Amino acid sequence: MLNNIGLPGLLLIAVVVLVLFGRGKISSLMGEVGKGITAFKKGVKDSSEEIENASNTPVRDVTPEPEKDKI
């Protein structure tokens, strides 16, 4: 269904959206989308750094020692 939109159809959709919402509203919406993408990229970078730092820490054995037989 959406395979045959083409450039004229996209331009028509863009004009209709511009008329309905106005330039200011679309501008602020795109600004919020940009902030969201930036925050997402920052979150991915921070989490990958955290995983990398966690993999660099030495592993220590925390298993309990077996109890000796009490007779």
N, CA, C and O atoms as a printed pandas DataFrame, in Angstrom:
     atom_number atom_name residue_name chain_id  residue_number  x_coord  y_coord  z_coord
0              1         N          MET        A               1    0.820   -1.184    0.000
1              2        CA          MET        A               1    0.000    0.000    0.000
2              3         C          MET        A               1    0.872    1.258    0.000
3              4         O          MET        A               1    0.608    2.189   -0.761
4              5         N          LEU        A               2    1.897    1.296    0.836
5              6        CA          LEU        A               2    2.742    2.487    0.914
6              7         C          LEU        A               2    3.927    2.429   -0.038
7              8         O          LEU        A               2    4.787    3.308    0.003
8              9         N          ASN        A               3    3.992    1.432   -0.878
9             10        CA          ASN        A               3    5.118    1.298   -1.793
10            11         C          ASN        A               3    5.088    2.332   -2.908
11            12         O          ASN        A               3    6.137    2.636   -3.476
12            13         N          ASN        A               4    3.939    2.876   -3.239
13            14        CA          ASN        A               4    3.808    3.755   -4.406
14            15         C          ASN        A               4    3.612    5.224   -4.020
15            16         O          ASN        A               4    3.002    5.972   -4.784
16            17         N          ILE        A               5    4.106    5.655   -2.865
17            18        CA          ILE        A               5    3.902    7.056   -2.458
18            19         C          ILE        A               5    4.721    7.979   -3.347
19            20         O          ILE        A               5    4.164    8.893   -3.955
20            21         N          GLY        A               6    6.007    7.768   -3.436
21            22        CA          GLY        A               6    6.861    8.574   -4.293
22            23         C          GLY        A               6    7.100    9.970   -3.746
23            24         O          GLY        A               6    6.587   10.335   -2.688
24            25         N          LEU        A               7    7.879   10.735   -4.474
25            26        CA          LEU        A               7    8.243   12.088   -4.068
26            27         C          LEU        A               7    7.040   13.040   -4.053
27            28         O          LEU        A               7    6.898   13.793   -3.090
28            29         N          PRO        A               8    6.175   13.045   -5.063
29            30        CA          PRO        A               8    5.024   13.970   -5.003
30            31         C          PRO        A               8    4.115   13.697   -3.801
31            32         O          PRO        A               8    3.593   14.630   -3.190
32            33         N          GLY        A               9    3.929   12.438   -3.470
33            34        CA          GLY        A               9    3.102   12.099   -2.315
34            35         C          GLY        A               9    3.726   12.562   -1.013
35            36         O          GLY        A               9    3.030   13.064   -0.130
36            37         N          LEU        A              10    5.043   12.396   -0.889
37            38        CA          LEU        A              10    5.738   12.862    0.315
38            39         C          LEU        A              10    5.667   14.376    0.450
39            40         O          LEU        A              10    5.485   14.903    1.548
40            41         N          LEU        A              11    5.811   15.073   -0.674
41            42        CA          LEU        A              11    5.709   16.536   -0.643
42            43         C          LEU        A              11    4.302   16.987   -0.244
43            44         O          LEU        A              11    4.149   17.954    0.503
44            45         N          LEU        A              12    3.298   16.304   -0.730
45            46        CA          LEU        A              12    1.923   16.631   -0.373
46            47         C          LEU        A              12    1.688   16.406    1.122
47            48         O          LEU        A              12    1.053   17.229    1.780
48            49         N          ILE        A              13    2.191   15.309    1.651
49            50        CA          ILE        A              13    2.055   15.022    3.078
50            51         C          ILE        A              13    2.776   16.102    3.897
51            52         O          ILE        A              13    2.250   16.571    4.906
52            53         N          ALA        A              14    3.966   16.489    3.465
53            54        CA          ALA        A              14    4.721   17.527    4.179
54            55         C          ALA        A              14    3.972   18.851    4.185
55            56         O          ALA        A              14    3.951   19.538    5.206
56            57         N          VAL        A              15    3.360   19.221    3.073
57            58        CA          VAL        A              15    2.611   20.480    2.993
58            59         C          VAL        A              15    1.386   20.418    3.902
59            60         O          VAL        A              15    1.081   21.393    4.589
60            61         N          VAL        A              16    0.687   19.299    3.916
61            62        CA          VAL        A              16   -0.505   19.158    4.768
62            63         C          VAL        A              16   -0.109   19.257    6.239
63            64         O          VAL        A              16   -0.785   19.935    7.013
64            65         N          VAL        A              17    0.979   18.588    6.635
65            66        CA          VAL        A              17    1.444   18.653    8.024
66            67         C          VAL        A              17    1.847   20.081    8.374
67            68         O          VAL        A              17    1.542   20.555    9.469
68            69         N          LEU        A              18    2.519   20.763    7.474
69            70        CA          LEU        A              18    2.929   22.150    7.711
70            71         C          LEU        A              18    1.719   23.057    7.890
71            72         O          LEU        A              18    1.722   23.933    8.755
72            73         N          VAL        A              19    0.692   22.855    7.082
73            74        CA          VAL        A              19   -0.509   23.682    7.191
74            75         C          VAL        A              19   -1.256   23.388    8.489
75            76         O          VAL        A              19   -1.754   24.307    9.138
76            77         N          LEU        A              20   -1.338   22.124    8.867
77            78        CA          LEU        A              20   -2.082   21.760   10.070
78            79         C          LEU        A              20   -1.389   22.226   11.352
79            80         O          LEU        A              20   -2.049   22.751   12.248
80            81         N          PHE        A              21   -0.107   22.047   11.448
81            82        CA          PHE        A              21    0.592   22.311   12.703
82            83         C          PHE        A              21    1.313   23.652   12.729
83            84         O          PHE        A              21    1.537   24.196   13.810
84            85         N          GLY        A              22    1.670   24.185   11.617
85            86        CA          GLY        A              22    2.382   25.451   11.580
86            87         C          GLY        A              22    3.883   25.261   11.738
87            88         O          GLY        A              22    4.350   24.244   12.252
88            89         N          ARG        A              23    4.626   26.265   11.283
89            90        CA          ARG        A              23    6.085   26.162   11.276
90            91         C          ARG        A              23    6.669   26.102   12.679
91            92         O          ARG        A              23    7.600   25.336   12.926
92            93         N          GLY        A              24    6.141   26.893   13.597
93            94        CA          GLY        A              24    6.674   26.944   14.953
94            95         C          GLY        A              24    6.510   25.630   15.692
95            96         O          GLY        A              24    7.431   25.177   16.371
96            97         N          LYS        A              25    5.351   25.021   15.564
97            98        CA          LYS        A              25    5.094   23.756   16.257
98            99         C          LYS        A              25    5.973   22.644   15.697
99           100         O          LYS        A              25    6.494   21.834   16.463
100          101         N          ILE        A              26    6.146   22.588   14.400
101          102        CA          ILE        A              26    6.994   21.564   13.786
102          103         C          ILE        A              26    8.448   21.782   14.185
103          104         O          ILE        A              26    9.177   20.822   14.434
104          105         N          SER        A              27    8.869   23.042   14.246
105          106        CA          SER        A              27   10.240   23.355   14.642
106          107         C          SER        A              27   10.517   22.896   16.068
107          108         O          SER        A              27   11.556   22.293   16.335
108          109         N          SER        A              28    9.601   23.176   16.979
109          110        CA          SER        A              28    9.795   22.747   18.372
110          111         C          SER        A              28    9.733   21.224   18.481
111          112         O          SER        A              28   10.454   20.629   19.282
112          113         N          LEU        A              29    8.889   20.607   17.694
113          114        CA          LEU        A              29    8.799   19.148   17.713
114          115         C          LEU        A              29   10.100   18.512   17.225
115          116         O          LEU        A              29   10.571   17.537   17.809
116          117         N          MET        A              30   10.672   19.053   16.173
117          118        CA          MET        A              30   11.937   18.519   15.659
118          119         C          MET        A              30   13.076   18.759   16.650
119          120         O          MET        A              30   13.990   17.941   16.758
120          121         N          GLY        A              31   13.022   19.879   17.373
121          122        CA          GLY        A              31   14.014   20.138   18.412
122          123         C          GLY        A              31   13.936   19.092   19.519
123          124         O          GLY        A              31   14.962   18.619   20.007
124          125         N          GLU        A              32   12.721   18.736   19.911
125          126        CA          GLU        A              32   12.544   17.707   20.937
126          127         C          GLU        A              32   13.004   16.342   20.435
127          128         O          GLU        A              32   13.581   15.565   21.196
128          129         N          VAL        A              33   12.757   16.048   19.175
129          130        CA          VAL        A              33   13.232   14.785   18.600
130          131         C          VAL        A              33   14.757   14.750   18.614
131          132         O          VAL        A              33   15.351   13.724   18.945
132          133         N          GLY        A              34   15.386   15.855   18.262
133          134        CA          GLY        A              34   16.847   15.930   18.289
134          135         C          GLY        A              34   17.402   15.742   19.692
135          136         O          GLY        A              34   18.403   15.049   19.873
136          137         N          LYS        A              35   16.760   16.356   20.695
137          138        CA          LYS        A              35   17.196   16.173   22.078
138          139         C          LYS        A              35   17.034   14.718   22.504
139          140         O          LYS        A              35   17.882   14.181   23.218
140          141         N          GLY        A              36   15.968   14.087   22.077
141          142        CA          GLY        A              36   15.749   12.686   22.420
142          143         C          GLY        A              36   16.797   11.775   21.809
143          144         O          GLY        A              36   17.284   10.852   22.461
144          145         N          ILE        A              37   17.144   12.033   20.560
145          146        CA          ILE        A              37   18.177   11.228   19.898
146          147         C          ILE        A              37   19.515   11.428   20.582
147          148         O          ILE        A              37   20.264   10.470   20.774
148          149         N          THR        A              38   19.828   12.678   20.957
149          150        CA          THR        A              38   21.082   12.953   21.656
150          151         C          THR        A              38   21.128   12.237   23.002
151          152         O          THR        A              38   22.152   11.655   23.361
152          153         N          ALA        A              39   20.025   12.277   23.748
153          154        CA          ALA        A              39   19.974   11.605   25.048
154          155         C          ALA        A              39   20.102   10.090   24.881
155          156         O          ALA        A              39   20.744    9.429   25.696
156          157         N          PHE        A              40   19.496    9.541   23.833
157          158        CA          PHE        A              40   19.589    8.106   23.581
158          159         C          PHE        A              40   21.027    7.704   23.278
159          160         O          PHE        A              40   21.524    6.714   23.815
160          161         N          LYS        A              41   21.697    8.471   22.419
161          162        CA          LYS        A              41   23.092    8.177   22.089
162          163         C          LYS        A              41   23.978    8.269   23.322
163          164         O          LYS        A              41   24.871    7.442   23.504
164          165         N          LYS        A              42   23.741    9.269   24.175
165          166        CA          LYS        A              42   24.522    9.437   25.400
166          167         C          LYS        A              42   24.293    8.251   26.331
167          168         O          LYS        A              42   25.238    7.756   26.945
168          169         N          GLY        A              43   23.066    7.798   26.437
169          170        CA          GLY        A              43   22.757    6.645   27.280
170          171         C          GLY        A              43   23.423    5.380   26.784
171          172         O          GLY        A              43   23.933    4.595   27.584
172          173         N          VAL        A              44   23.426    5.167   25.478
173          174        CA          VAL        A              44   24.085    3.990   24.912
174          175         C          VAL        A              44   25.582    4.052   25.162
175          176         O          VAL        A              44   26.198    3.045   25.510
176          177         N          LYS        A              45   26.174    5.236   24.985
177          178        CA          LYS        A              45   27.607    5.396   25.207
178          179         C          LYS        A              45   27.964    5.154   26.670
179          180         O          LYS        A              45   28.940    4.468   26.972
180          181         N          ASP        A              46   27.164    5.726   27.583
181          182        CA          ASP        A              46   27.426    5.548   29.010
182          183         C          ASP        A              46   27.306    4.087   29.429
183          184         O          ASP        A              46   28.128    3.586   30.197
184          185         N          SER        A              47   26.282    3.406   28.923
185          186        CA          SER        A              47   26.113    2.007   29.311
186          187         C          SER        A              47   27.214    1.131   28.730
187          188         O          SER        A              47   27.650    0.186   29.388
188          189         N          SER        A              48   27.674    1.417   27.522
189          190        CA          SER        A              48   28.762    0.620   26.957
190          191         C          SER        A              48   30.063    0.872   27.725
191          192         O          SER        A              48   30.855   -0.051   27.918
192          193         N          GLU        A              49   30.287    2.120   28.163
193          194        CA          GLU        A              49   31.468    2.407   28.990
194          195         C          GLU        A              49   31.372    1.698   30.338
195          196         O          GLU        A              49   32.372    1.197   30.853
196          197         N          GLU        A              50   30.174    1.658   30.907
197          198        CA          GLU        A              50   29.987    0.983   32.190
198          199         C          GLU        A              50   30.241   -0.516   32.063
199          200         O          GLU        A              50   30.854   -1.116   32.946
200          201         N          ILE        A              51   29.784   -1.116   30.990
201          202        CA          ILE        A              51   30.023   -2.542   30.764
202          203         C          ILE        A              51   31.512   -2.793   30.559
203          204         O          ILE        A              51   32.059   -3.768   31.073
204          205         N          GLU        A              52   32.160   -1.916   29.812
205          206        CA          GLU        A              52   33.595   -2.072   29.577
206          207         C          GLU        A              52   34.380   -1.939   30.878
207          208         O          GLU        A              52   35.316   -2.704   31.116
208          209         N          ASN        A              53   34.012   -0.981   31.720
209          210        CA          ASN        A              53   34.689   -0.810   33.003
210          211         C          ASN        A              53   34.437   -1.990   33.927
211          212         O          ASN        A              53   35.326   -2.387   34.680
212          213         N          ALA        A              54   33.243   -2.550   33.880
213          214        CA          ALA        A              54   32.924   -3.692   34.726
214          215         C          ALA        A              54   33.703   -4.927   34.287
215          216         O          ALA        A              54   34.062   -5.761   35.118
216          217         N          SER        A              55   33.964   -5.050   33.003
217          218        CA          SER        A              55   34.701   -6.212   32.525
218          219         C          SER        A              55   36.187   -6.094   32.827
219          220         O          SER        A              55   36.898   -7.098   32.790
220          221         N          ASN        A              56   36.677   -4.884   33.127
221          222        CA          ASN        A              56   38.088   -4.687   33.442
222          223         C          ASN        A              56   38.415   -4.940   34.910
223          224         O          ASN        A              56   39.583   -5.112   35.259
224          225         N          THR        A              57   37.401   -4.966   35.774
225          226        CA          THR        A              57   37.660   -5.194   37.195
226          227         C          THR        A              57   37.957   -6.668   37.427
227          228         O          THR        A              57   37.353   -7.533   36.792
228          229         N          PRO        A              58   38.889   -6.960   38.339
229          230        CA          PRO        A              58   39.229   -8.356   38.587
230          231         C          PRO        A              58   38.061   -9.098   39.259
231          232         O          PRO        A              58   37.286   -8.518   40.019
232          233         N          VAL        A              59   37.968  -10.361   38.961
233          234        CA          VAL        A              59   36.904  -11.190   39.498
234          235         C          VAL        A              59   37.425  -11.849   40.765
235          236         O          VAL        A              59   38.538  -12.375   40.785
236          237         N          ARG        A              60   36.623  -11.821   41.820
237          238        CA          ARG        A              60   37.053  -12.480   43.043
238          239         C          ARG        A              60   36.088  -13.596   43.387
239          240         O          ARG        A              60   34.900  -13.531   43.071
240          241         N          ASP        A              61   36.603  -14.598   44.025
241          242        CA          ASP        A              61   35.826  -15.777   44.373
242          243         C          ASP        A              61   35.041  -15.499   45.645
243          244         O          ASP        A              61   35.627  -15.191   46.683
244          245         N          VAL        A              62   33.742  -15.604   45.574
245          246        CA          VAL        A              62   32.908  -15.334   46.729
246          247         C          VAL        A              62   32.156  -16.583   47.206
247          248         O          VAL        A              62   31.241  -16.482   48.022
248          249         N          THR        A              63   32.538  -17.741   46.705
249          250        CA          THR        A              63   31.851  -18.970   47.141
250          251         C          THR        A              63   32.251  -19.283   48.572
251          252         O          THR        A              63   33.413  -19.104   48.937
252          253         N          PRO        A              64   31.312  -19.747   49.390
253          254        CA          PRO        A              64   31.641  -20.059   50.783
254          255         C          PRO        A              64   32.527  -21.299   50.869
255          256         O          PRO        A              64   32.450  -22.196   50.029
256          257         N          GLU        A              65   33.356  -21.328   51.885
257          258        CA          GLU        A              65   34.234  -22.477   52.079
258          259         C          GLU        A              65   33.387  -23.630   52.624
259          260         O          GLU        A              65   32.475  -23.404   53.419
260          261         N          PRO        A              66   33.681  -24.853   52.204
261          262        CA          PRO        A              66   32.901  -25.985   52.717
262          263         C          PRO        A              66   33.178  -26.181   54.206
263          264         O          PRO        A              66   34.309  -26.024   54.665
264          265         N          GLU        A              67   32.141  -26.522   54.942
265          266        CA          GLU        A              67   32.285  -26.753   56.364
266          267         C          GLU        A              67   32.940  -28.099   56.614
267          268         O          GLU        A              67   32.683  -29.065   55.896
268          269         N          LYS        A              68   33.785  -28.163   57.632
269          270        CA          LYS        A              68   34.437  -29.402   57.988
270          271         C          LYS        A              68   33.492  -30.219   58.868
271          272         O          LYS        A              68   32.659  -29.672   59.591
272          273         N          ASP        A              69   33.641  -31.526   58.789
273          274        CA          ASP        A              69   32.780  -32.425   59.575
274          275         C          ASP        A              69   33.003  -32.200   61.058
275          276         O          ASP        A              69   34.142  -32.156   61.521
276          277         N          LYS        A              70   31.936  -32.059   61.791
277          278        CA          LYS        A              70   32.023  -31.892   63.248
278          279         C          LYS        A              70   31.599  -33.196   63.896
279          280         O          LYS        A              70   30.451  -33.626   63.782
280          281         N          ILE        A              71   32.532  -33.801   64.565
281          282        CA          ILE        A              71   32.247  -35.096   65.218
282          283         C          ILE        A              71   32.416  -34.975   66.692
283          284         O          ILE        A              71   32.223  -35.951   67.417
